[in-house]
Amino acid sequence: MKKPIILIIINTLLIFSRLFSMQSADVIRDYLNLSLSDIINILIKNQTSDINLLNFLDLILIKSIQESNIKILKYMIKDLKLDIDKLYYDFTPLMIASLEGSDEIVEKLLEWGANPNVQNSLGDTALIYAVQNRDSLITALLLKNKKVDKNLQNKEDKIALAYATSFPEIKYLFNYYKCNK
């Protein structure tokens, strides 16, 4: 299949998937039988004005986090150099992974240099989301990170520990990492 035809098909499928609230990447991948990295490369090499490439890449990044697809996530962050700390729809990749409960993705993002202190428009951080979700493993991963600031306040003037007081196992982690840092 020639590249212009692929672009027309991808563009048509993007419009179709938006009309029917379907996941764009899934529709395109299923129809063309291409890998996500193939689709991404085609779109990048053939940027056209009628495809919102950045929005599409944002959606693929989010989808790769939700599906715990480390291979695609690594490709997008390491090879395509997408900003690991950018707010995508008001959430960093680290926040999304915290909300999704994906400890493996949280661990990789921290390993790749994600900043755990980025705050969104509500002032929330990945740590606040992990605590609110009562996720002990992700909370521990974030607390043992040397860069994490446990005292960042959100717009409600609360720090992560304020949310942790309701959950004894999470509060214990704050005490443990306070003594062992």
Rosetta blueprint (number, residue, H / E / L):
1 M L
2 K L
3 K H
4 P H
5 I H
6 I H
7 L H
8 I H
9 I H
10 I H
11 N H
12 T H
13 L H
14 L H
15 I H
16 F H
17 S H
18 R H
19 L H
20 F L
21 S L
22 M L
23 Q L
24 S H
25 A H
26 D H
27 V H
28 I H
29 R H
30 D H
31 Y H
32 L H
33 N L
34 L L
35 S L
36 L H
37 S H
38 D H
39 I H
40 I H
41 N H
42 I H
43 L H
44 I H
45 K H
46 N L
47 Q L
48 T L
49 S L
50 D L
51 I L
52 N L
53 L H
54 L H
55 N H
56 F H
57 L H
58 D H
59 L H
60 I H
61 L H
62 I H
63 K H
64 S H
65 I H
66 Q H
67 E L
68 S L
69 N L
70 I H
71 K H
72 I H
73 L H
74 K H
75 Y H
76 M H
77 I H
78 K H
79 D H
80 L L
81 K L
82 L L
83 D L
84 I L
85 D L
86 K L
87 L L
88 Y E
89 Y L
90 D L
91 F E
92 T L
93 P H
94 L H
95 M H
96 I H
97 A H
98 S H
99 L H
100 E H
101 G L
102 S L
103 D H
104 E H
105 I H
106 V H
107 E H
108 K H
109 L H
110 L H
111 E H
112 W L
113 G L
114 A L
115 N L
116 P L
117 N L
118 V L
119 Q L
120 N L
121 S L
122 L L
123 G L
124 D L
125 T L
126 A H
127 L H
128 I H
129 Y H
130 A H
131 V H
132 Q H
133 N L
134 R L
135 D L
136 S H
137 L H
138 I H
139 T H
140 A H
141 L H
142 L H
143 L H
144 K L
145 N L
146 K L
147 K L
148 V L
149 D L
150 K L
151 N L
152 L L
153 Q L
154 N L
155 K L
156 E L
157 D L
158 K L
159 I L
160 A H
161 L H
162 A H
163 Y H
164 A H
165 T L
166 S L
167 F L
168 P H
169 E H
170 I H
171 K H
172 Y H
173 L H
174 F H
175 N H
176 Y H
177 Y H
178 K H
179 C H
180 N L
181 K L
